Amino acid sequence: MSVNETNILNRLYFVAGCMFIFGLAVVIKLLTIQYVNGDKYRDLAEKRTIENRDIPANRGNVYSVNGNLLATSIPKYDIRIDTKTPREKVWQKQIGPLCDSLSKYRGKPASYYRNRLDKAKANKNRYFLLARDIGYSDYLRVRNFPLLKLGAFKGGLIMEQNTKREHPMGGISMRTIGYERTDENGNVTRAGIDGAFGDKYLKGKDGHRLKQKIGKGQWKPIVDYNQIEPQDGYDVYTTIDVNIQDIAHHSLLEQLEKYDAEHGCVVVMEVKTGEIRAISNLGKSKSGKYYEKRNYAVWESHEPGSTFKLMAIMAALEDKVIDTSTIVDTKTGRKMFYGRAINDTGNGYGKISVGEAFEKSSNIGLATIIDDHYSKSPNKFIDRLKTWRLHENLDLPIIGEGNPVIPKPGDEIWSRNALPSMAYGYNLQLTPLQTLTFYNAVANNGEMLKPRFLRQVKELDREIESFEKVVRVKKIASDETIKIAQKLLENVVERGTGKKMYSKYFSMAGKTGTARTDYGNNQEWLKDRKYISSFAGYFPVENPKYSCIVVIHKPSLKVGYYGADVTGPVFKRIAQKIFTDTPIIDEIGSLEVQNAAVEDEFQNYYDTSNAYLTIMPNVIGLPIMDAMALCENLGLEVKITGSGLVTSQSIPKGQKVKKNQTIVLKLS
């Protein structure tokens, strides 16, 4: 054997030896995995392919105070099929009837489904979608189709359940009721009542179900039942009244559109309980439509303007630095305070009483009262506001409440002009709901209540928790001061800045407000001024049932911007509709009650109905109930537009009418 042959042979032995050692190592490793670490790796493999996956629980329902459904979780289902699971004989026998059933269900030809399913079978698709996002009744129907009714192990059925939050009232009050949003990072946030009470009451407990990973992030249920069934959340009953909510929403929307305003809000509160009966927040989109953009009533802290004059004059009355006979000089509509001018509308009012200054909403009058009596001791005025807790937020459960700003000496925004400015609602900030809370206290004879959105929590018919009124301040002022304040607010509507709202058919009390916003001294601002219009008050005056605030931001100056013109009509419309559609007095002391005004109205109605048998009477100015009765007595078919009192009639007074003739009555 030559040297070369010997070298080649040695190399072969070496390679063979290496291969033998490598093979021996593989065998040893396999034996180690199988017998030493087998359990460990088997558990790891199973964990990677089989998991206990969460089944989200249905969130509890949200109801109105009168039991109407405001938000609910609706189960939705995706139906898929694992084409590898059914045996070939079963597949061939059942696929035709399955396609026929799908054709009847979806409306497409059976051949369409046959082609797609055969292709899925050829591609070994284990997650083929048959139906997406279907309701429970459709789910029961589809799962009983041929092949699918054999279940997961024989028929390849895959059912996936998820829930969607629905709002039966649509966009009305959705921001307050709450909804779910998922940001770009997958974080879920909830607004309103759903967010405030979600974790404690609405959330429920998730269930679990074993699923097997079949690739590409897809998971298939192993069995047809859940290992742990999900537990639905509790139902919450809010204080919202759907009828009042609807009135508030549409009254606000109509005015926002009329004045082409940027945004606005309305809150209606029950005086004796602090329960929020309605809350509407509407902002204008880029397309010019209005929707529930933000909860302005809770979130937006701004200068309230003249609605704060109630707080200012009550502080002076309670501190006894003025009384109803005090006279204040408003000059000729312009007065300098520490180098800065404060103006009133027109040429001023001269020397007038404190009550007249309030009724006419004189900036000079209120600034003079507060500056004359508190300039040397401003903390006395601030401390009075603090006894009413105006410097604190309302501690609402709803996320995002704006903080009030009540400045004091030493603060950055404090100056010599701060005090007279605060007297008429500038140089401080409150949210609409914080302002309303004070007005509600005046209506409630001094008892200040925390606004409340929730009345009860239930599980089916079982009560879990109930909520009662929460008192913030037991008595904000003396009975004397409260009575004076109530009379001042009543006078504003009867003969003051809110006199356009006055109606002899139902009583209201409140205060108008008009505040500049985004203000400055440059020429650009002077050309394009912006205002916040507001009205806060309560009704009826004799026995207040509801308080209400309306705030509208940046109405078009071409249409109008004063509170009496912009927000006053919204308040009146809400009060009028609630007054006529909702019982205000729950108990009657006697059936023999006589009222002179009512008797006169009835006599006028009786005389008119007997005088006009075929001739059209004048019904303008009448309540709709009386107008309809007169028209129907004449045999007319009545059509109505609007609400309130009759402002026009399509058949003029004095015209002869025929039976079944149609008359259109327009209301305001």
Secondary structure, DSSP 8 states (H G I E B T S, - for coil): --HHHHHHHHHHHHHHHHHHHHHHHHHHHHHIIIIISHHHHHHHHHHHHEEEEEE------EE-TTS-EEEEEEEEEEEEE-TTSS-HHHHHHHHHHHHHHHHHHH-S-HHHHHHHHHHHHHTT-SSEEEEEEE-HHHHHHHTTSTTGGGHHHHH-EEEEEEEEEE-TTTTTTHHHH--EEE-TTS-EEE-HHHHHSIIIII--B-EEEEEEEEETTEEEESSSS-SB--B---EEEES--HHHHHHHHHHHHHHHHHHT-SEEEEEEEETTT-BEEEEEEEEE-TTS-EE--S-HHHH--B--GGGGHHHHHHHHHHTTS--TT-EEE-TTSEEEETTEEEE-STT---EEEHHHHHHTT-HHHHHHHHHHHHTT-HHHHHHHHHHTTTTS----SSTT----B---TTSTT--TTHHHHHHTT-S-BB-HHHHHHHHHHHHTTT-EE--B-EEEEEETTEEEEE----EEES-SS-HHHHHHHHHHHHHHHHHSTTGGG--SSS--EEEEEEEEES--SSHHHHHS-EEEEEEEEEE-SSS--EEEEEEEES--TTT---HHHHTHHHHHHHHHHHHHHS-S----S-TT---HHHHHHHHHHHHHHHH-SSB----TTSBHHHHHHHHHHTT-EEEEESSSBEEEESS-TT-B--TT-EEEEEE-
